[in-house]
């Protein structure tokens, strides 16, 4: 069965989806708290849609 490629998001697309500032995103990265990223040879970052979804699922807290 052929593997279906996962969508790759740019930093700008990720920021838009999460509704956060670029500075917030890079602070999370510095603290090791952001979603898993792929670093391309040119230094740009990409984020697999599935990895973003897993990261968001991991942030879920039960209702009090």
N, C-alpha and C positions, 0 to 999 in steps of 0.2 A: 504494500500500500504506500503510495507516495506521501511524503511528509508535507503538510500544509505549512507554509511560512507564516510566522507570527508577524503582525504589524510592528514596525519600528517607529517609535515616536522621537521627535527631536526635543531638545530642552524647551524650546518655545511652546511646542504642543503640550508637553507635560505640564508646564507652568499654567497654561490656559485651562487644561482639564482640572487641575487641582485648585486653581484660583489663588495661587500664591506668588509672592514676589521672587525675583531671581535671587536676591540676597538670602531670603529664607531657604530656598532650595540649596544653595551652596553652603549655608550654615549646617543644614541637615547632613549634607554630604561629608562635611568636615567632621561632624560628630558620629558618622557612620550610621545615621538613622534614616537615610533616604532609600528609595527603591534601587534595586540592583541595576547597574548600567553596563553598557558595552562601550569601550573606548576604541574608537576607530583610529587607524594609523595617522590621520591628520589631527588627532587630539579631540575631535568632536565626540560628544556623547550621544548614545541612542538608548532607548528603553523599550524592551519587548512589552507589548500589551499584556501578555500573560503574567510577566513578572510584576508589572504594576498592579494588576488585579490581586495577585497573591500578597503583595506588600500591603495593599489596602485591607484585604481580608484579615491580615495579621494585626491590624490596628483596631479591629472591632472589639468593643467592650460590651459586656452584658448590661442590660438595663438594671438600674438600682431598685 
